[in-house]
Amino acid sequence: MPELPPHNRLGLNYRKVPARKVIIDGGIIDAHNHTRDPALTQIMVDAANAYGISSFYTMCPLEHAPALAEKFAGKFKFIAIPDWKSATASEAFITDWLKRLDAFAAPPLNSRLIKFHMAPGTQKRWGINLDHPLIQRVADHAYKLGYHFMSHFADPKAWFYGTGNYADGSFGSFDSQFAMLERFLEKYPDRIHLGAHMGGSLENIDALAKRFDKFPHYVVDTSATKWIVRAVAEQSVQAVKDFIIHYQDRIIFGSDLVVGDKYDWDHYASRYWVHQKLWEEDYRDQSPIDDPDAGKGFDPATGTFDAKNSDGVPRLVGLDLPNEVLVKIYRGNALRWLP
């Protein structure tokens, strides 16, 4: 038997698209993905269309964005990003980022959303964080241009314990990652702020609930498929479901798909298949997507790993959300909140 690929460890037929629980008039909006060359992006778009996704908010390098806008007229809205490859705490990098902000804001891209990637590893690699005066210059310039904000904070909680990427303590605790975000939210209360990957906080929904209550301009997306699936499976499913229903107006669908020449149609479809099972059904089985962090749901209070997932097998536990909640998450909230 041939070895199964990491995006399909169960050997599923992703071209046999499951029936949707609810039909979204106008189609689903994927508010978090990473595109580039239009020809490669076409494969992702084809898979998305098969799963009812009609339009996108995307992070695309400025060098590819005009061609993407032309090829997929009206399908993509652009999230302004810097040249990640040259990111350093330098005047040259910031000057280039400011020029890119101007270009993203102008036709044909007309962007009004800027992304700050502030994961612990990124901060260390750049030598810069959201409090840094150089980044504050970028934020202030974006504000004057009419931008709203998006951010990536923290990373999976498992990475802060055991043998995780941040377990040596030099990055601080998981919970300590969000003080910087809250300072930023306080500074720009009149602009929407989109927290990527459920705000980096799905493993601590009590803290996320407090953030929602304190900052009415803060919303989150559902992206980072493996991370979100794992976070649901490793805690009380009912608690997560209750949380999402309670804050149903603040959550926006996103996949975090990354376009690349090593990915095929099935890879892109796998993420949409898993999201459909997660949000729409009471699915209880293994996840078809390989996850090296499965079984690392470490509980620092007890010093143990979550027994439900301790064998390292990726689990997928569906939430079977009500139709009216799905309509908001899949499309309505993006139309309401995003510029």
C-alpha positions, 0 to 999 in steps of 0.5 A: 500500500502506498504511504498516505499523505499527511493531509489525508492519513485516513485515505478519504475522497475529498472530492466527495464533498459532504452536504452542508448543514446550511446553505450560505447565500452568497457563499462562505468567506474565508477571512484568513489565507496566504496566497501568491502566484495566481496560477498556484492560487487557482488550485486553492480557489478551485478546492474552495469553490467545491466546498462553498467558499466564494471569496477571501481576505488574503495575505499576499506579497505585494509583488503578486497582489495586483496580478491576483486582483486582476485574475480573480476580479472581486474574489480577493480582499487584501491584508497588508503585510511587509516583506517578511523575508527582510524583517529586522528591527531596522530603519530600512525594513520599516521604510519599506513596510510604510511604502508597501502600506501606501501601495496596498491602500491604493487601487487596485488593492484598496486594502484597509486591514494590516497584519502584525505577526507577533508570535514569540518566535517571530518577535525573537527572530525580528528583534522587534515587538508590538511595543517597539517604536518602529512598529508603532510608527507603522501602526500610526501610519496605517491608522492615518491611512484608514487601516484596521488591524489584525494580529497573531499572538501566542502560539499553541499552548502545548508549545510552552510546556514539556518539549515545546518550542517555547518551553525553556521559559525565555519567551514567558508563559502562554498567558503572558503573551497577551498583555502587549495585545491589550495595550494595543487594543486600548490605543486604537479603540475606534478600529476593528482588530481581528485576532488570528487563530481564535485570538491565539486563545482557544485553549483559554476561553475564559481569558478570551471571553474577558477580552471580548467583554473588555474590547468591543472592537475585538473579533477573531477568526477560526484559522490554523486548522490543526491548532483549532481542531486540537484545542477543541478536542483537548477540552470540554467540547460543551464549554467550547460550544457554549462559548462560541454560541455566546460570542457568535457575533465576534467569530469569523471563518478562516482557514489559514491555507498557504498557497505553495507549489508543493500543495495539491487540490486535496491538501487545500480541500482537507482543511475545508473538509475538516472545518465543515466537520468541526463546525457543522456536525457531531463528528467524533473520530480521528482527524484525517490531517496529521498533527505532530502536536496531538497529545500535547495538551499539557495541563500545568495545573496537574502536570499531566497531558490530557488523557483524551488525547495522550496516545498522539492520535489527532482527534476531530470533535464536531461542535454541531453549531446551530444554523443561525450561528453558522450563517454568522461565522461563515459570512455574516460576521465578515460582512459586518466587521471587516473593512 
